[in-house]
Amino acid sequence: MKKLLLLSFAFLSLVACSSDDDTPVEIPTVGATLQPAVGGANQPNQVYLDLSSEESKSVNRESWDFGFATGADFRVILNGSVKMAVKKLATSDITLTQAIDANVSVGAGETLAANGYVDNPTGVLAGAGAGIGTAIAEISATDADNKVYLVNLGFKVSTAKPATGSVSVDGDARGWKKVRILRSGNGYKIQYADLTATTFTEKIVTKDTDFNFTFFSLTTGNAVAVEPQKTKWDLNFTVFTNYLNAGSEVTYGYSDFITTNSKSGTQAYQVLATADVTYAAFTKANVVEANFAVSATDQRVIGANWRSGGGPTTLPSVRTDRFYVVKDAAGNYYKVKFLAMTNDAGERGHVTLEYAILK
């Protein structure tokens, strides 16, 4: 289910050998200008880009709610692209009536990161909560230890048309659920219901180790396809729930955000251009391996750093003083430069980037 990007090639062919082992994929030098299908100013899509194949997968960001980790640990992530938030309750009885808690939300200046209502934006899953690791505690092998969570489902994708150069990502509220997650063999069992319901729906979610997560939708009651296989993407273009330092760390929603596939070994670092260090002249010999270290445990190295944030009288714009070095899990190196964040009409959500493999 891959969707080809709109491509403008400096070279019209790309040949890759099998990557069944750890040998870097052999790709001839190629320069491409790509336009991930984010979908415009409402930014309805999450787009997963694989640099080695120049292919992408685009999914509606409202199509899933939870991601169930497929590794040895039992961790569950929230869909931060729609500003989901959760609160651990004192009970393990999902049949009990619960009430909305408006504090369980995403919003700068209102919701402290330390409350642990959202996943840590670094992408690191391990942690004891309170803003570290996943907002939902690791799923215990002891059923009684797995508590019910109050779940704010966040917002639908907006359909409002914003002013030119602005965005409108939050639509109507998606409502609330109560959810409890348990283990089921080497997989998971999810129980969910409306807040006042005395009965619940229960589904089994299995692990597929070809992927970072198995994704699940409460709307459909089924697993849904979201990310490509974990070895087949490097960058994700998405709306994103982040932390922002506003005197203390608070939760904050970002548009135009880019994460790296750090869970599967994609690494990256930022290069500030100077008269002596330019994108055009940058080669593999210029790569500084030590600069990748931060990205091993933080998926936000590119994040929103590729663009300015704008201000009361100015709109956001692409920063032209920087580019990025990306190393994929197969050991290939790329340089990536962002050219635009709008289309010719000035509409946001139309990212244009240029990249080339380093030799």
N, C-alpha and C positions, 0 to 999 in steps of 0.2 A: 504493500500500500504506500509506495513511495511516490511522491509528487516532484517532478523535475522542477528546478528553479528556472527562472528566466535568466538565460546565460548570454554573456557577450564575451566570446573567447578571443584571446590573443593567438591561441593555437586551436585548431578545430578538432583535435583528437586527444583522447586521454586513454592510456593503456595501463592497466594495473595487473600485477601477477597475484597469485593466491597468497593469502596472509594466514595460512593454517598454522604457521609457527611464529616465532618472534622476529623474523627477518623483516626489516622495514620494507614496505611496499615500494616497488620500483615505479615511479611516476616521472615522466619527462617534465622538464621545466614548462610550466603553463601559467599564464596570467588570466584571471577571469574576473569579470564584474558581475556580481550576483544581487538579486533582489528577493530576499525571503518574503513569502506571502503572509505577512503579519495581518493584513486585511484592512488597513486604513485607520482612521482616527479613533475608532472604538476598539481597535487592537483585539479582535475576536479570536485570533489564532495563536497557538504556541507552535513555533517552527523549529524543527530539529535538523541541523545541517551537518552533513558528513563531508569534510574537506577533501578526503582522498578520492571520493567518487563524484563530488560536485552534485550530490543529490540531497533532497530534503524531504521531510514529512511534516505536514501541516495538520494540526488537530484543533477543533474548537475547544477553548480553554474551560468551557462550562460542561464538558462531556464527562468529567470524572470528579470524584470527591476525595478518595483515599488511595494512597499508593502503599502496597504491602511489600516490604523488602524481601528479596529472594535469597539473601545470604544466610549465614549460620545464625545470625541474630533475628529476633522477632520484633521488628520495628515497623511503625506505620506513620506515613507522612500525610499532611493535609494539602489540599489544593490552594496554595497561597496566591495563585493568579486570580482567584475570585474573592480573596480576603476571608477565607475560612478561619475560624478560631474555635478553640475548645477549652472546657474547664473540667478538671477531674472532680467528680462528686465523691461523697463519703460512702455511698452505697454500692453494692454489687447486684442489687435487685432492679432490673430494668423495667419491671412492671409498675414501679412506683411513679406517681405523677410528679413531673418537674415543671419549673417555671422559668421563663426567659430571664436572663441576667444581662442587661444591656452593657455591662462592663466587659463582657466577653466579646471583644471586637478588635478591629485593626484601625488605628487612628493616631497620628502624631499628636503629642501633647496630652493625650488622654489615656493611652494604654501602655503601661510600662512593660518593657521587654522581660523584666524579671518576673512578671506574673506567669510567664510560661504558657500563654494562650496560643502561641504560634510556634512553628518549628524554627529552630535556630537557622538563620539564613545562610550560614556557611555551607550547609548541606551535610555537616557531620551529624550522624544519627545518634551516636552514643551520648549519654548524659542523663542526669537525674531530674531534668525539668528545670523550672525557674529560668527559662531562657537559654538553657544549655541542652543540646540534643533535640529529640522530637518532643512535641507538646504532649503527645500520648506516650505514657510510660512504656518501657519495654514489656511486651506481652509475656506474662508469667506462665510457667507450666502448672502452677497451682491456680485453679479456676477462681477460687474465692478472693485471690489477690487482684484480680482484674476488675477494676471499678467501672461504673457507668460514667460516660462523659456527656456533658451538655455541649451541643454542637451548634454553633452559628454557621450556617451554610454560606454566608457572604452574599455576593451580589451576582445577578444575572449579567450577561454581556449587554452593555448599553446599546440602545438604538437611536439615541439622541444625536443630532448633528452639532458638533461644537464649532466655535469660531475657527476660522482658518489658522492653522498652526498650533491649535490646542488639541486636547484629547478629551474623550468622554468614555471612560472604561467601565464605570459602575452603573448598572441599571437597577432594576427593582430588587429588593431584598429577596433572597431565596428561602428564607424561613429558618426554622430550627428543628433539630432532631435530638433524640437521646440515643447513644450508641454504646455498645459494650463489645469488646473484641477479646477472643480467647484463642488458644492454640487448638489445632485439630491435626494430630499427627505432626508431620513436617510442614503443615500449612496453617491456615487461620480459620476461625469461625467468627463472623460478624453478626451481631444482633442489633436491630435498629427499629425505632418506632417514633411516632409523634409524641410530643411531650406529655399529653394527657392520656395516652393509650395504656391499657392494662395488658395488652398482648403485644407481641413483637414479631418481626420477620427475621429469619435466620438463614444465612448463606455460608457456604464453604468457599474459601479463596485459596487456591493452590500456588505454590512457588514454581516459577520457570526460570532456571538459572541462566538462560540466554539473555535475560532482561534484568535491569536493575530493580524493577518493581513490577508487581502485578497490580493493575489499576482497577478500581471498582467504582461503580456509579450507584448511588442510592436511588436515583430516578428510574433507572432501568432494572435495578436489582441484579446486575450481572457484571462480570469482568469486562473491561473495555480496552481496546488497543490505543495506547497513547505514545510512549517512547518507542523508537526503533530498538532493535537488539542492541545490547550495551556496547558492542564493538563497532557499531555502525552509525554513531553520531558523535560530534565534538562540541558543537555550540547550540544553545537553546535560546531563542528569542521569545520573550514572554513578559506579561505583566507580572510583578513580583512583590511579595511581602518581605520587607527588609527591616533592619533596625536603623534608627537615626538618632544621633546624639543631640538632644535638645535640652541640655543641662543634665539630663539623665537619658539612658537609652529607652526609646519608645518605638513602638511598631509603626510602620509607614509603608504605604503602597506606592510602588514605582511603575511607571510606564517605560517602554523602550529599554527594557533590561535584558542583559545577555549573561547566561551562566555557561560554565564549562562542565563537561562530563567528567568531573573529578573522581567520581566513584569508580570509573572504569579506566582511569589513568591519563585522561587528557590534562595537559598542563599548559600554563600561559603566563606571560608577564608583559608589562607595558614598557614601551620605549618612548622616551621624550625626544623628539627630533631636534637636532642642532645643525649648524653649518657642516659639521663633520660626520654626523650620524643622520642619514636620510633613508626614507623608505626605499627609494629607487636603488640605492647603493648597498643596502643591507643584504648580506649573504650568510650562509651557514657558519662561516668562520667568525662572524660577529656575535653568535649566540653565546650567552653567559648562562651556563647550566644552573648555577647557584640561584639565579633569579626566578627559577621555576618553583622554589621551595614553598612559597606561600600558597600557591594554587593546589598543592597536594591536599590541603585541609580547608580550602575556602574556594567555593565555586564562583565567587563574585569578583574575580580579578578584573574582568572586563566590566561587568555590571552596568552601571550608568556612567562610568568614567569616560566613555567614548564621546559623550555629549555634554554640553553645558546645561545647567539647570534652568536657565532663564531667570526672569525676575518680574517685578511689577510692571515694567514697561518694555520688557524684551521677551521674545520667545526662545525656547531652547534651540540650540544649533550644534552641529558637529564640531568637535574640537579637531583642528587641523594640525595641532602641534604634537601629535602622538600616533603611534601605531602599536600593534601587538604581535608578539611571537607566540605561536601555538605549536605544541608538540603533541601529536596524537599517540594513542596507545600502541600503535605499531612502530613508533620511533621515527616517524616522518615529521619534519619541521616546516612551518609555514610562517609567512608574514602576512598580517591582515591590517587593512586600512579602511576606515569608514569614510564614505564620500557624501552621503546624504541621509536625512531622516524624514524627508518629505518628497512628494512627487512634484511634477512641474506646476501643479495648481497650489502648492504649499500645504497639502494635506498630510498630516502626521501618519505614522504607521506604514511608511514606505521606505524602509531602510535599503540603502545601496552600499555594498562593500566591495572592495577589491582584495584579492589575495593571490599569493604565488607560493609554490613549494620552494624551499631553500636547498640549494645544492652547494 
